[in-house]
Amino acid sequence: MFERLQEAADRKADKLLLRVIHRLSQNETPKDIEVEPIDDGVRLSGRGLKRRMIDDAQLRNFGR
């Protein structure tokens, strides 16, 4: 009985996750930072990304 309910909830969660990943991958990023959608989120890459995450408010607030 609860299996169907759980399957429906899992499908809905998967759809929501895909929408969020798509939205995040479309966000504008600072120069030289790339966004790549992956199965369970997005991957940010770029030269000096660690330092830039501290200095750049746009990167710190990327997921908001």
Phi, psi and omega in degrees: 000312181281345181297317180295320179296318179295319179297318178296318178295320178297318178297318180295319178296320178297318178297318179296317178300316179297321178295318180294318178300316179297316180298315180294323181289343179267352180298147176285137180239159176297166181305139176070012175250129180249145178244130180233122176290137175232176187305318186242023178162209177232153178244123174265138177215151178163162182291131177069029186298319179302310181295319182292330177298326179285317187278329190256114181297328179297322178285321179299325183258025187302318184275001184266000000 
